[in-house]
Amino acid sequence: MKPQLGVARLVTALALVVTLGAVALLTYVVLPRSDDPAPDEPGPSDAASAPTSTPTDEATSAPPSPTAGDWPARVQPFVDVVERERGLQFTETVPVVFLAPDRFRAQVTQDQGDLTREERAEARRDTAFFRALGLIGRDVDLFDEVQRLRGVGTLGYYSSDDQRIRVRGTDLTPAVRATLVHELTHALQDQRFAIGETSEKLGEQESGSAESAYDALVEGDASRVETAYVQGLPQEEQDAWADDKAAETEAFEEQSRDIPPVLDNLVGAPYVQGEQLLQLATALSADGDANAAADALFADPPTTEEHLLDPWTLLVDQDAGAVVDTPAPRLGVGEEELDSGTFGAFGWYLVLAQRLDPRTALEATDGWGGDAYVSYEDDGRSCVRVAYRGDTPDDVDQLADALATWVAPSPAARVERDGDRLLFTACEPDTDVPALEGQDLILQLPLTRTAITTQVVEQGGEPDLTRCYVEGIVDRLTVEQLVDPGQGESPEVAALVQEVLDGCGG
């Protein structure tokens, strides 16, 4: 899957994407190598315990899977889990290749020496593009950082090009088992929903936004199945998984400590945004059937990043989620176009949150109606120009105010009105503008908003009350109060919550 931010070509240049793959933890795809060991090659822990969660009566009475008994012995139990939790069956087996960590890392990373001259030039332009937007500093090489992140963060991936799963590790540790469930879900999605073909077609669209939204749906669906698998394990095995996960996370954080936070956010967003989208869709459904809600979204998927940043705009208030046609901005004399497409609501949020507090950034982003960007070179300097339209004139004013604050410390950036739209231009700066502290928390605000929305809906909240209450909570509580579970017992927070509820007529 590809990072969002309206730069669909970015990963094509950086990861040399030639096939679609669904990847655990990272959202990149790789070219399958011909030096894979034999699929399902026995490993040291081949006798590791299988999933022990008990099937439901409904699952037990389901017709036999067409592939039952055809999978390797150590893979079959996880196939059973995926089919049961997802409510679908495989039509054919999928080779699973278990690789030693060093060998796996060699498959998912590349050296700059492997790139052609054109690819190296494009990678340099992409690095400058991120610098122009204030997302990375001048001393960061985007290609190298992406490779580092892929090397330390990727646990496995499924490629729809050769219909194979590759997993890091030959032992069936708790983390590897969960990864296998995740990647088997992607293989099942490909057989049932043709996710590879669909993503490829969406990637051919100029905007790239629909592909990003679809990728989040794909990852969110696999993540919820993985979550269900873990939650269905006996407590002892859940504890073992938690310990294994904690060790993996500690090692990842140690090895990725100085990687720009924006890359972590871009990589992690599709998983959590997609899973929360599906949770809200399930809560809003008549019967609470999670699989049916997911199937419905695969039939009619999200199409913009706004649908991920605020799923309410897809599932309830479609008027707010409607896209306003926005022609691409024009370039001046001497400005040479490099790329164009949709910048996207999530892109705006990430950029604004570099220099504004998350609440202000989210409020300004929520009015997104549509946009179009052009990246270009001007006298050897990489720049980006974005035309923006809001849902209402007030939304345009709000983003204009936010951008005025953003461009103030950057002489290489400006914002101007152009009729009913804004024009935002940013070029690679001569000096870095430091990002605000807490970049690792900026995803928490929109995710918490969606989580609260789901909770209120599950408790029977009507749409108007739900939206009023959630907007009031997000507006009145600090980000720290929102993301800290312990704050729920605070008398101050309880009083604010009651005020919001009273104001919404609850």
Summary of the structure (lengths in Angstrom):
residues: 506
radius of gyration: 23.0
end to end distance: 41.3
largest distance: 69.8
contacts: 1662
relative contact order: 0.10
helix: 53%
strand: 11%
